[in-house]
Amino acid sequence: MLRAGMYVLVASIALGGLAGCANKGRPAPVEDRSLAGTSGKSLPGAENAGKPGYYSVKPGDTLIRIGMDHGQTWRDLVRWNGLENPNLIETGQVLRVTPPNQEAGVVVRPVLPSAPATPQPAAPVVAAAAKSAASAPLASVPAPAAAATETVEDALVFKWPTRGNLIAGFDEVKNKGLDIAGKAGDPVLAAADGRVVYAGSGLRGYGNLIILKHNNTYLTAYAHNQTLLVKEDQAIKQGQKIAEMGNSDADQVKLHFEIRRQGKPVDPAKYLQAN
């Protein structure tokens, strides 16, 4: 019995040490997936459930994903909701996902200038003839029409973020952006002026990911990179190299590129400047 007790003590110490190591460094905005509400306590923000501008946390959610789905940064979510530990959100917890001084759905002036940048623009995508039925030349993409409906405050001109063949187009269910093939190390360029609101690998399915916030309406996401060349909160100019293409969390080397309007994925082909 004494020997069995020693084994339990050693195992407890080892597990505690591993947990301590895992929590070192910058806190990642990820969820603690422990069961919520089992103690009968009232979850934070429960009184706001169902109200506009609020979101009820679901199993598998992370602050990064919640922020991207609502056009916000995970740091803003931490601040607006007074979260002491960004690693700990619970299923059923209700989070504010719009600024405290802004009604849900109201677009205010951009946080960054939306005028065209002066540095060299992003190189347009050059498409070679595609042998696969799934591959389509990007040169045939029509000129953007959706941007014409935007107000002066939130209108932007997006430029192609890399060169390569389009291997997967936008699909609201299966693919929330465009997949562009290339070689490992190919440059990934900012589609418009913005600020880095996320740079890391904390969102499953995206690999090494960069998210840029362009104004209070638009975000862009650049996934599966080999190398990230920018840091969070860094100001970025249109056409600036922000990453190198790779295959992190992907089955081949490619860039997965998304444009999100107020958090909702939209077809980038309708917003990108024609070649």
Summary of the structure (lengths in Angstrom):
residues: 275
radius of gyration: 21.2
end to end distance: 75.9
largest distance: 76.4
contacts: 854
relative contact order: 0.16
helix: 17%
strand: 23%
